[in-house]
Amino acid sequence: MKILVIRHGALGDIVLSLPAFAGIRAHHPNAIITLLTTAPFAALLAQSPWFDHVTIDTKPAPWNLPGLLALRRALTGFDFVYDLQTSSRSSRYHRLSGAPKWSGIAPGSTHRHANPARNTMHSRERIAEQLAIAGIPNLPTPDLTWLATQPPPGLPPRFTALIPGASPHRPEKRWPAANFGALATTLTTQAVILGTRAEQPIAAEIRHLCPTAIDLTGRTTLPQLAATLARATLAIGNDTGPMHLAAALNTRCIVLFGGASDPALTAPRMPDGAWPTIIRARDLADLPVSDVAAAIGDR
């Protein structure tokens, strides 16, 4: 049996789909399973135990005939498709693929997730309900040992991971760097700052206030990021992909949400589905350092 799984998205979307990936593989142990995803996650997910092949979706424009023909070839020849992306784009793939058995929201799906409240559900529960309709009633806790085996050198034995970044186009999702710096000075373990190269100025501002903090922004691959988060005693950060990864790796998390996002729909989740500690403020600039420091003491 040949199966296709479709999942694009940012890092957080991919992480919230890990139980679904594991569930699909467990339900089809002998199938040949291909993942269609975007380039940033292809190499990483090719290392996972769930897929035999990983194909990159270049998302060709409607006028890109060679790209559309290549996409059609990538979509055809499957006995069943699990569309976990469930976007208007991925739903159009149903017809382009020749309309095989399909789990998703596309018109004509054989296993359509037609719950009118699906857009008010957290991603984890929404995907679980979609797969239950397709005959996969329970999603396992995914084994992520393959993901967290390559820590960068020089990590202290005990440390708190700080995730001060977020999407560049969503500055309202960021707690001020000065607040992270002030918080770092109160920690009983050394702070390790994680993020992308673009977030190095934020890390520099934190280190100006807390010189003992270690700056690893822009210095870790995705596997190294995962290995670092798995070894942290605590992760504190904004609503962003690495916090999803920390929660999935069962690291204790404190996640900071502003008014621009709804944690009921998008919050990170622990491996068993439990919720991490969430602190909300309409404007993150108004969230006091003392509130976050108090949450660190709550067990």
C-alpha positions as CSV (number, residue, x, y, z in Angstrom):
1,M,0.0,0.0,0.0
2,K,1.3,3.5,-0.9
3,I,0.3,6.4,1.3
4,L,0.9,10.1,1.1
5,V,1.0,12.5,4.0
6,I,0.7,16.2,3.3
7,R,2.0,18.7,5.9
8,H,3.5,22.1,5.3
9,G,3.7,25.0,7.8
10,A,6.1,26.5,10.3
11,L,8.0,24.5,12.9
12,G,5.2,24.7,15.4
13,D,2.8,23.2,12.9
14,I,5.2,20.3,12.1
15,V,5.7,19.6,15.8
16,L,2.0,19.5,16.6
17,S,1.7,16.9,13.8
18,L,4.3,14.5,15.2
19,P,1.7,12.3,17.1
20,A,-0.2,12.1,13.8
21,F,2.9,11.0,11.9
22,A,3.5,8.3,14.5
23,G,-0.1,7.3,14.4
24,I,-0.3,6.9,10.7
25,R,2.9,4.8,10.7
26,A,1.5,2.6,13.5
27,H,-1.7,2.1,11.6
28,H,0.1,1.2,8.4
29,P,3.2,-0.6,9.6
30,N,3.9,-2.2,6.2
31,A,2.9,0.6,3.9
32,I,5.3,2.7,1.8
33,I,4.6,6.2,3.3
34,T,5.7,9.4,1.6
35,L,5.6,12.9,3.2
36,L,5.0,15.9,1.0
37,T,6.4,19.0,2.9
38,T,8.3,22.2,2.4
39,A,12.1,22.5,2.1
40,P,13.0,23.6,5.6
41,F,11.8,20.4,7.2
42,A,12.5,17.8,4.5
43,A,15.9,16.7,5.7
44,L,14.9,16.6,9.3
45,L,11.8,14.5,8.8
46,A,13.7,12.2,6.4
47,Q,15.6,11.1,9.5
48,S,12.4,10.1,11.3
49,P,11.1,6.5,11.6
50,W,7.8,7.3,10.0
51,F,8.5,8.0,6.4
52,D,10.1,6.0,3.6
53,H,10.3,9.0,1.3
54,V,10.1,12.7,1.7
55,T,9.2,15.0,-1.2
56,I,9.5,18.8,-1.3
57,D,6.5,20.8,-2.4
58,T,7.7,23.9,-4.2
59,K,4.1,25.2,-4.2
60,P,4.2,26.2,-7.9
61,A,2.1,29.1,-9.1
62,P,-1.0,28.4,-11.3
63,W,0.9,29.6,-14.4
64,N,4.0,27.5,-13.7
65,L,3.1,24.6,-16.0
66,P,6.4,22.6,-15.5
67,G,6.0,23.0,-11.7
68,L,2.4,21.8,-11.8
69,L,3.3,18.8,-13.9
70,A,6.0,17.9,-11.4
71,L,3.6,18.4,-8.5
72,R,1.1,16.1,-10.3
73,R,3.7,13.4,-10.7
74,A,4.5,13.7,-6.9
75,L,0.8,13.4,-6.0
76,T,-0.2,10.4,-8.2
77,G,0.1,6.7,-7.6
78,F,-1.1,6.6,-3.9
79,D,-3.8,4.4,-2.4
80,F,-4.6,6.8,0.4
81,V,-3.7,10.5,1.2
82,Y,-3.8,12.0,4.6
83,D,-4.0,15.8,4.1
84,L,-2.9,17.2,7.5
85,Q,-2.4,20.6,6.0
86,T,-6.1,21.0,5.1
87,S,-5.6,24.4,3.4
88,S,-7.3,25.6,0.2
89,R,-4.1,24.8,-1.6
90,S,-3.7,21.2,-0.3
91,S,-7.4,20.6,-0.9
92,R,-6.9,21.4,-4.6
93,Y,-4.3,18.6,-4.7
94,H,-7.2,16.1,-4.3
95,R,-8.2,16.5,-8.0
96,L,-4.6,17.0,-9.2
97,S,-3.7,13.6,-7.6
98,G,-6.5,11.8,-9.4
99,A,-8.9,11.7,-6.4
100,P,-7.6,8.7,-4.4
101,K,-9.1,7.8,-1.0
102,W,-8.5,11.1,0.9
103,S,-8.6,12.3,4.5
104,G,-9.0,16.0,4.7
105,I,-11.5,18.7,3.9
106,A,-11.4,18.6,0.1
107,P,-14.8,18.2,-1.6
108,G,-15.1,14.6,-2.6
109,S,-12.9,13.3,0.2
110,T,-13.8,9.7,1.1
111,H,-13.0,10.5,4.8
112,R,-13.9,14.1,5.1
113,H,-13.4,16.1,8.3
114,A,-16.7,18.0,8.0
115,N,-17.0,19.2,11.6
116,P,-18.2,22.8,11.3
117,A,-16.3,23.7,14.5
118,R,-13.0,22.4,13.3
119,N,-11.5,25.9,13.0
120,T,-12.2,26.5,16.7
121,M,-10.3,23.4,17.8
122,H,-6.7,23.3,18.9
123,S,-4.5,21.8,16.2
124,R,-3.8,18.7,18.2
125,E,-7.5,17.8,18.7
126,R,-8.4,18.8,15.2
127,I,-5.9,16.5,13.6
128,A,-6.8,13.7,16.1
129,E,-10.5,14.0,15.1
130,Q,-9.7,14.0,11.4
131,L,-7.6,10.8,11.8
132,A,-10.3,9.1,13.9
133,I,-12.7,9.6,11.0
134,A,-10.2,8.0,8.8
135,G,-9.9,4.9,11.1
136,I,-7.0,5.9,13.4
137,P,-8.8,6.3,16.8
138,N,-5.7,6.9,19.0
139,L,-2.6,8.9,18.4
140,P,0.5,7.5,20.3
141,T,3.1,9.5,22.1
142,P,5.8,9.8,19.5
143,D,9.3,8.5,20.3
144,L,11.6,11.5,19.6
145,T,14.9,10.0,20.7
146,W,16.0,10.1,17.0
147,L,15.5,13.9,17.1
148,A,17.6,14.9,20.2
149,T,20.9,13.1,19.9
150,Q,23.2,15.9,18.7
151,P,23.7,18.5,21.4
152,P,26.1,21.4,20.6
153,P,29.3,21.4,22.6
154,G,29.7,23.3,25.8
155,L,26.3,23.0,27.3
156,P,26.3,23.4,31.1
157,P,24.9,20.4,33.1
158,R,21.9,22.4,34.2
159,F,20.4,25.4,32.4
160,T,17.3,27.3,31.5
161,A,16.6,27.8,27.8
162,L,15.4,31.2,26.8
163,I,13.5,31.6,23.5
164,P,13.1,35.4,23.0
165,G,12.3,35.4,19.3
166,A,9.1,34.9,17.2
167,S,8.0,35.3,13.6
168,P,9.8,38.4,12.2
169,H,6.5,39.7,10.9
170,R,4.8,39.3,14.3
171,P,6.7,41.6,16.7
172,E,3.6,41.8,18.9
173,K,4.3,38.1,19.9
174,R,7.7,39.1,21.5
175,W,8.2,39.8,25.2
176,P,10.8,42.7,25.3
177,A,14.4,41.5,25.3
178,A,15.2,43.7,28.3
179,N,12.6,41.7,30.3
180,F,14.3,38.4,29.2
181,G,17.6,39.9,30.4
182,A,16.2,40.9,33.7
183,L,14.6,37.5,34.2
184,A,17.9,35.8,33.3
185,T,19.6,37.5,36.3
186,T,17.1,35.9,38.7
187,L,17.5,32.3,37.5
188,T,19.2,29.7,39.7
189,T,20.5,28.0,36.6
190,Q,22.6,29.4,33.7
191,A,20.6,30.9,30.8
192,V,21.1,29.6,27.3
193,I,19.6,31.8,24.6
194,L,18.3,30.0,21.5
195,G,17.0,31.3,18.2
196,T,17.9,32.1,14.6
197,R,20.7,34.3,13.4
198,A,18.3,37.2,12.9
199,E,17.7,37.1,16.7
200,Q,21.3,37.6,17.6
201,P,20.7,41.4,18.4
202,I,18.0,40.3,20.9
203,A,20.5,37.8,22.5
204,A,23.1,40.6,22.7
205,E,20.7,42.8,24.6
206,I,19.9,39.9,27.0
207,R,23.6,39.3,27.6
208,H,24.2,43.0,28.2
209,L,22.0,42.6,31.3
210,C,23.1,39.0,32.1
211,P,26.7,38.5,30.9
212,T,26.7,34.9,32.1
213,A,24.0,33.9,29.6
214,I,25.3,31.7,26.7
215,D,24.2,32.9,23.3
216,L,23.5,30.0,20.8
217,T,21.3,32.1,18.5
218,G,22.1,31.1,14.9
219,R,24.5,28.5,16.0
220,T,22.4,25.3,16.2
221,T,20.9,23.1,13.5
222,L,17.4,21.8,14.1
223,P,18.7,18.5,15.6
224,Q,21.1,20.5,17.9
225,L,18.2,22.8,18.9
226,A,16.1,19.8,19.8
227,A,19.0,18.2,21.8
228,T,19.5,21.4,23.7
229,L,15.9,21.8,24.5
230,A,15.6,18.2,25.6
231,R,18.5,18.7,28.1
232,A,17.1,22.0,29.6
233,T,15.6,22.0,33.1
234,L,13.1,24.7,31.9
235,A,12.3,26.6,28.7
236,I,10.8,30.1,28.8
237,G,9.8,31.8,25.6
238,N,7.3,33.4,23.3
239,D,4.7,31.6,21.2
240,T,7.1,30.3,18.6
241,G,8.3,27.0,17.0
242,P,11.1,26.1,19.4
243,M,8.7,26.3,22.4
244,H,6.5,23.7,20.6
245,L,9.7,21.6,20.2
246,A,10.6,22.0,23.9
247,A,7.1,20.9,25.0
248,A,7.1,17.9,22.6
249,L,10.4,16.8,24.2
250,N,8.8,16.9,27.6
251,T,10.8,19.8,28.9
252,R,9.0,22.0,31.5
253,C,7.8,25.1,29.6
254,I,6.5,28.6,30.4
255,V,5.0,30.1,27.2
256,L,4.2,33.8,26.9
257,F,1.2,34.8,24.9
258,G,0.1,38.3,23.9
259,G,-3.4,39.3,22.7
260,A,-2.5,38.5,19.0
261,S,-2.7,34.7,19.4
262,D,-5.1,32.4,21.1
263,P,-3.4,29.6,23.1
264,A,-6.6,27.5,23.0
265,L,-5.9,27.1,19.3
266,T,-2.1,27.2,18.9
267,A,-0.4,26.6,22.3
268,P,2.5,24.1,22.5
269,R,1.5,20.7,24.0
270,M,3.3,18.1,26.1
271,P,3.8,14.6,24.7
272,D,0.7,13.3,26.5
273,G,-1.4,16.2,25.4
274,A,-1.0,18.2,28.7
275,W,-0.7,21.9,28.5
276,P,2.5,23.8,29.6
277,T,2.4,26.8,31.8
278,I,0.9,29.7,29.8
279,I,1.1,33.3,30.8
280,R,-1.1,35.8,28.9
281,A,-1.1,39.5,28.6
282,R,-3.0,41.6,26.1
283,D,0.2,43.5,25.4
284,L,3.4,41.5,26.2
285,A,5.2,44.8,26.8
286,D,3.0,45.1,29.9
287,L,3.8,41.7,31.3
288,P,6.0,42.2,34.4
289,V,9.2,40.2,34.9
290,S,7.9,39.4,38.4
291,D,4.9,37.5,37.0
292,V,7.2,35.2,34.9
293,A,9.6,34.8,37.8
294,A,6.7,33.7,40.1
295,A,5.7,31.1,37.5
296,I,9.1,29.6,37.7
297,G,8.6,28.9,41.3
298,D,5.2,27.2,40.7
299,R,5.5,23.4,40.5
